[in-house]
Amino acid sequence: MTRLDRLRARMAATGTGLVALAPGAHMQWLLGFAPHPDERACLLLVGPDTAGFVMPVLNAADARQHTDLPFWDWADATGPQAALDAALQAIAPNPRRVSLDEAMRADHALLVLDGLPNVARGFAGDTVGALRMIKDAAELAALAENARIADLAQTALRQAIRPGMTETELADVARAAFAAHGARCEFAIVGTGANSAFPHHHTGPSRLQPGDAVVVDIGGRKGGYYSDITRMAAVGHLPDGYGEVHAVVDAAVQAALDIIRPGIPAHAVDDAARGVIAAAGYGAFFTHRTGHGLGSEVHEPPYMTATNPLLLEEGMVFTVEPGIYLPGRFGIRLEEVAVVTATGSRILSGLSRDVHVAG
């Protein structure tokens, strides 16, 4: 069954008569390509029996090389309205419910909704997104390869740590390591000393000093899929009190991993990690969710939050990354990528979560 067939089955199950997607991750997953997005309305419309593009004419000839779907193209001189109206009439003339791409520009979404007065609306997370959450064998292999490369990038960065280096210089080591293995570094959060207590620190000119804890959160992309890993290092020696807090965070990671299995709600993963940290007296210093889905986007469903009732299924992939952030002292975050298996979970990284003490 093709992904388009699977989407139509999902549409039938959810009472959805039309799915409208913009160029982006949903479209790329569904068709294997996505045109360049800009301010011109470019929409993939999927109905119960047919599908097609509303496409700016300047992109249409190129896009036709990638798909056999029909096109309703439009020119700058006339605008997209007539093309959209004709496409809607052909693909889904009277849908009861439309599923809109969450990442679609607001003005493009309003074009669709204005053409479908009084229709119920939802988001593509209920249709395409629900399918994307369950990774197939090829996707799991791509994620495993990216995790392997991320381990190598972490290792290269650890080996480069020296007092006096800047955060940016360390991030550059990770970027070079990703590139050496055919991946592109998509982000590199390096926070030294007190900066490590900022969960999403902006890597900058701060220099590593002896006794600093260093948080390293890096991720790359190869073959359309992502990696995401966080490990800790220290310069010369551990700061006072570090060992106790690291042990709590590591125990929180393990508690979350141990509870993962098909059929449990996503919030149970967050509950498990948060419970360990709260019991140790650090609950107020764990300020974010426990994890997020990982795939063709670095942040995608499912999300491991305290309020998410979604039941886990085999093939889901998400991070487990609790943290404790002590202002003015240090922060510790440890992150694994977990795959839900038939009986539990497995992690993609082979790199120990132990702190690396450099020098």
C-alpha positions as CSV (number, residue, x, y, z in Angstrom):
1,M,0.0,0.0,0.0
2,T,1.4,3.4,-1.0
3,R,1.6,6.3,1.4
4,L,-1.1,8.0,-0.5
5,D,-3.3,4.9,-0.1
6,R,-2.6,4.8,3.6
7,L,-3.6,8.5,3.8
8,R,-6.9,7.9,2.1
9,A,-7.6,5.1,4.5
10,R,-6.8,7.4,7.4
11,M,-9.1,10.1,5.9
12,A,-11.9,7.6,5.7
13,A,-11.4,6.6,9.3
14,T,-11.4,10.3,10.5
15,G,-14.2,11.5,8.3
16,T,-11.9,13.8,6.4
17,G,-12.9,14.8,2.9
18,L,-9.9,16.9,2.0
19,V,-6.2,17.1,3.0
20,A,-4.4,20.4,2.1
21,L,-0.7,20.4,2.4
22,A,2.0,23.1,1.8
23,P,5.6,22.3,0.7
24,G,7.3,20.8,3.8
25,A,7.7,17.7,5.8
26,H,4.2,16.3,5.3
27,M,4.4,16.7,1.6
28,Q,7.9,15.3,1.4
29,W,6.9,12.2,3.4
30,L,3.8,11.6,1.3
31,L,5.2,12.1,-2.2
32,G,9.0,12.0,-1.8
33,F,9.5,15.6,-2.9
34,A,8.3,19.1,-2.1
35,P,8.6,22.2,-4.2
36,H,10.4,25.2,-3.0
37,P,8.1,27.2,-0.7
38,D,7.7,30.9,-1.0
39,E,4.9,33.5,-0.7
40,R,3.1,32.1,-3.7
41,A,0.4,29.6,-2.8
42,C,1.5,26.1,-3.6
43,L,-0.9,23.4,-2.3
44,L,-1.2,19.7,-2.6
45,L,-4.9,18.7,-2.3
46,V,-5.8,15.1,-1.6
47,G,-9.4,13.9,-1.9
48,P,-11.0,10.5,-1.4
49,D,-10.3,9.5,-5.0
50,T,-7.9,11.9,-6.6
51,A,-5.2,14.5,-5.7
52,G,-3.5,17.3,-7.4
53,F,-1.5,20.5,-7.1
54,V,-2.4,24.1,-7.1
55,M,1.0,25.4,-8.4
56,P,2.6,28.7,-9.4
57,V,3.3,28.4,-13.1
58,L,6.9,29.3,-12.7
59,N,7.5,26.1,-10.6
60,A,5.1,23.8,-12.5
61,A,7.4,22.5,-15.2
62,D,10.1,21.6,-12.8
63,A,7.6,20.0,-10.3
64,R,6.1,17.8,-13.1
65,Q,9.4,15.9,-13.3
66,H,8.6,14.5,-9.8
67,T,5.0,13.6,-10.0
68,D,2.2,12.4,-12.3
69,L,-0.5,14.2,-10.3
70,P,-2.5,16.8,-12.2
71,F,-1.8,20.5,-11.9
72,W,-4.0,23.5,-11.7
73,D,-1.4,26.2,-12.2
74,W,-1.7,30.0,-11.9
75,A,0.3,33.0,-12.9
76,D,1.3,36.1,-10.9
77,A,-0.8,38.2,-13.2
78,T,-4.0,36.4,-12.3
79,G,-3.5,35.0,-8.8
80,P,-4.4,31.6,-7.4
81,Q,-8.1,31.9,-6.7
82,A,-9.5,30.5,-10.0
83,A,-7.0,27.6,-10.0
84,L,-7.8,26.8,-6.4
85,D,-11.6,26.9,-7.1
86,A,-11.2,24.6,-10.1
87,A,-9.0,22.2,-8.2
88,L,-11.4,22.0,-5.2
89,Q,-14.3,21.3,-7.5
90,A,-12.4,18.4,-9.2
91,I,-10.8,16.9,-6.1
92,A,-13.2,17.5,-3.2
93,P,-16.3,19.6,-4.1
94,N,-18.2,19.1,-0.9
95,P,-16.0,17.9,1.9
96,R,-17.4,17.8,5.4
97,R,-14.0,18.2,7.0
98,V,-10.7,19.6,5.8
99,S,-7.3,18.7,7.3
100,L,-4.8,21.6,7.0
101,D,-1.1,21.4,7.2
102,E,0.0,23.0,10.5
103,A,3.0,24.6,8.8
104,M,1.0,26.2,6.0
105,R,1.3,30.0,5.8
106,A,-1.8,31.7,7.3
107,D,-2.7,33.5,4.1
108,H,-2.6,30.2,2.1
109,A,-4.7,28.4,4.8
110,L,-7.3,31.2,4.6
111,L,-7.4,30.8,0.8
112,V,-8.4,27.2,1.3
113,L,-10.9,27.9,4.1
114,D,-12.5,30.8,2.1
115,G,-13.1,28.4,-0.7
116,L,-14.8,25.9,1.6
117,P,-17.4,27.9,3.7
118,N,-18.9,26.1,6.7
119,V,-16.6,23.1,6.4
120,A,-15.2,21.6,9.6
121,R,-11.5,21.9,9.9
122,G,-8.7,20.2,11.7
123,F,-4.9,19.8,11.3
124,A,-2.9,17.4,9.3
125,G,-1.5,16.0,12.5
126,D,-4.7,13.9,12.6
127,T,-4.1,12.5,9.1
128,V,-0.6,12.6,7.6
129,G,1.0,13.3,11.0
130,A,-0.7,10.2,12.5
131,L,0.9,8.1,9.8
132,R,4.3,9.7,10.0
133,M,4.6,8.9,13.7
134,I,4.9,5.2,12.9
135,K,8.3,4.7,11.3
136,D,8.8,1.9,8.7
137,A,12.0,-0.2,8.4
138,A,13.7,2.2,6.0
139,E,13.0,5.2,8.2
140,L,14.3,3.4,11.3
141,A,17.5,2.5,9.4
142,A,18.0,6.1,8.4
143,L,17.5,7.2,12.0
144,A,20.0,4.6,13.2
145,E,22.6,5.8,10.7
146,N,22.1,9.4,11.8
147,A,22.4,8.4,15.5
148,R,25.7,6.6,14.7
149,I,27.1,9.7,13.1
150,A,25.9,11.9,16.0
151,D,27.8,9.6,18.4
152,L,30.9,10.1,16.3
153,A,30.4,13.9,16.3
154,Q,30.0,13.9,20.1
155,T,33.1,11.9,20.5
156,A,35.1,14.2,18.2
157,L,33.9,17.2,20.2
158,R,34.8,15.6,23.5
159,Q,38.3,14.9,22.3
160,A,38.8,18.5,21.3
161,I,37.9,20.1,24.7
162,R,40.6,22.3,26.1
163,P,40.6,25.1,28.6
164,G,40.3,28.5,26.8
165,M,38.4,27.2,23.8
166,T,35.1,29.0,23.0
167,E,31.7,27.3,22.8
168,T,31.7,28.3,19.1
169,E,35.0,26.6,18.5
170,L,33.7,23.4,20.0
171,A,30.5,23.6,18.0
172,D,32.6,23.9,14.8
173,V,34.3,20.6,15.7
174,A,30.9,18.9,15.8
175,R,29.9,20.5,12.5
176,A,33.1,19.2,10.8
177,A,32.5,15.7,12.2
178,F,29.0,15.6,10.8
179,A,30.3,16.8,7.4
180,A,33.0,14.2,7.4
181,H,30.4,11.5,7.6
182,G,28.1,12.9,5.0
183,A,25.6,14.6,7.3
184,R,24.8,18.3,7.8
185,C,24.9,19.7,11.3
186,E,21.5,21.3,11.9
187,F,22.1,22.6,15.4
188,A,24.9,22.6,18.0
189,I,24.1,23.8,21.5
190,V,27.3,24.1,23.5
191,G,27.0,25.7,27.0
192,T,29.9,26.0,29.4
193,G,29.7,26.7,33.1
194,A,26.7,28.8,34.1
195,N,25.5,28.8,30.5
196,S,24.8,25.1,30.8
197,A,21.9,26.0,33.0
198,F,20.1,27.6,30.0
199,P,18.3,24.7,28.3
200,H,18.5,26.3,24.8
201,H,21.6,28.4,25.3
202,H,22.8,30.3,22.2
203,T,26.3,29.0,21.6
204,G,28.7,31.9,21.7
205,P,32.1,33.3,22.7
206,S,32.2,32.1,26.3
207,R,35.5,30.3,27.0
208,L,35.8,27.0,28.8
209,Q,37.4,27.2,32.3
210,P,38.7,24.4,34.5
211,G,35.8,23.1,36.6
212,D,33.2,24.0,34.1
213,A,30.4,21.6,33.2
214,V,29.6,21.6,29.5
215,V,26.3,20.6,28.0
216,V,26.5,19.4,24.4
217,D,23.2,19.1,22.5
218,I,23.9,18.4,18.8
219,G,21.9,17.1,15.8
220,G,22.5,16.5,12.1
221,R,20.6,15.3,9.1
222,K,21.5,12.8,6.4
223,G,19.1,11.2,3.9
224,G,16.2,13.4,5.0
225,Y,16.3,12.2,8.7
226,Y,17.7,13.7,11.9
227,S,19.8,12.9,14.9
228,D,19.5,14.5,18.3
229,I,21.8,13.7,21.3
230,T,22.8,15.5,24.4
231,R,25.8,14.5,26.6
232,M,27.7,16.2,29.3
233,A,31.4,17.0,29.7
234,A,33.6,18.7,32.3
235,V,36.8,20.6,31.9
236,G,39.6,19.2,34.1
237,H,37.3,18.2,37.1
238,L,33.7,18.1,38.0
239,P,32.1,21.2,39.7
240,D,31.0,20.8,43.3
241,G,27.8,18.8,43.6
242,Y,27.8,17.7,40.0
243,G,27.9,14.0,40.6
244,E,24.7,13.8,42.6
245,V,22.7,15.8,40.1
246,H,24.1,13.8,37.1
247,A,23.0,10.6,38.9
248,V,19.5,11.9,39.3
249,V,19.2,12.9,35.7
250,D,20.5,9.6,34.5
251,A,18.1,7.8,36.7
252,A,15.3,9.9,35.3
253,V,16.3,8.9,31.8
254,Q,16.4,5.2,32.7
255,A,13.0,5.4,34.5
256,A,11.4,6.8,31.3
257,L,13.1,4.2,29.1
258,D,12.0,1.4,31.4
259,I,8.3,2.3,31.2
260,I,8.1,2.7,27.4
261,R,6.0,0.0,25.7
262,P,3.0,0.0,23.3
263,G,-0.3,1.0,24.9
264,I,0.9,3.4,27.6
265,P,0.1,7.1,27.3
266,A,2.8,9.5,26.3
267,H,2.4,11.4,29.6
268,A,3.5,8.3,31.5
269,V,7.0,8.7,30.0
270,D,7.1,12.3,31.3
271,D,5.6,11.2,34.6
272,A,8.4,8.6,35.1
273,A,11.2,11.0,34.4
274,R,9.7,13.9,36.3
275,G,8.9,11.7,39.3
276,V,12.5,10.7,39.8
277,I,13.7,14.4,39.6
278,A,10.9,15.6,41.9
279,A,11.6,12.9,44.5
280,A,15.2,14.0,44.6
281,G,14.1,17.6,45.4
282,Y,14.9,19.1,42.0
283,G,11.4,19.2,40.5
284,A,11.4,23.0,40.2
285,F,14.6,22.8,38.1
286,F,13.2,20.5,35.4
287,T,11.5,23.1,33.2
288,H,10.6,21.4,29.9
289,R,8.9,18.3,28.5
290,T,10.7,15.0,28.6
291,G,10.9,14.5,24.9
292,H,9.7,15.0,21.3
293,G,9.3,12.9,18.2
294,L,12.2,12.6,15.8
295,G,12.1,11.7,12.1
296,S,12.0,13.9,9.0
297,E,11.8,16.8,11.4
298,V,13.8,17.3,14.5
299,H,10.7,18.2,16.5
300,E,7.6,16.3,15.5
301,P,4.9,14.3,17.3
302,P,4.6,12.4,19.5
303,Y,5.5,14.8,22.4
304,M,6.3,13.4,25.8
305,T,4.5,16.0,27.9
306,A,2.6,15.8,31.2
307,T,-0.7,16.3,29.4
308,N,-0.4,14.1,26.3
309,P,-2.9,11.1,26.4
310,L,-1.7,9.6,23.1
311,L,-1.1,5.9,23.4
312,L,2.3,4.8,22.3
313,E,2.6,2.4,19.3
314,E,5.3,0.2,18.0
315,G,7.5,2.1,15.6
316,M,7.2,5.5,17.3
317,V,10.5,7.3,17.8
318,F,11.1,10.1,20.3
319,T,13.7,11.6,22.5
320,V,14.0,11.1,26.3
321,E,15.8,14.1,27.6
322,P,15.1,15.2,31.2
323,G,17.3,17.9,32.7
324,I,18.1,19.8,35.9
325,Y,19.1,23.4,35.5
326,L,20.6,25.1,38.6
327,P,20.9,28.9,37.8
328,G,24.4,30.3,38.2
329,R,25.9,26.9,38.7
330,F,25.4,24.3,36.0
331,G,22.7,22.4,34.1
332,I,22.6,18.7,33.1
333,R,20.6,17.2,30.3
334,L,21.0,13.7,29.0
335,E,19.2,12.6,25.9
336,E,18.5,9.3,24.2
337,V,16.4,8.6,21.1
338,A,14.0,5.7,21.9
339,V,12.2,3.4,19.4
340,V,9.0,1.8,20.7
341,T,9.3,-2.0,20.1
342,A,6.7,-4.7,20.5
343,T,7.7,-5.3,24.1
344,G,9.4,-2.1,25.2
345,S,12.0,0.2,23.7
346,R,15.5,0.4,22.3
347,I,17.8,3.3,22.1
348,L,19.7,4.3,19.0
349,S,22.9,5.8,20.5
350,G,25.7,3.6,21.6
351,L,27.5,6.4,23.5
352,S,27.6,6.2,27.3
353,R,25.7,8.8,29.3
354,D,28.6,9.1,31.8
355,V,30.1,12.6,32.0
356,H,33.3,12.9,30.0
357,V,36.0,14.7,32.0
358,A,38.5,16.3,29.6
359,G,42.1,16.9,30.5
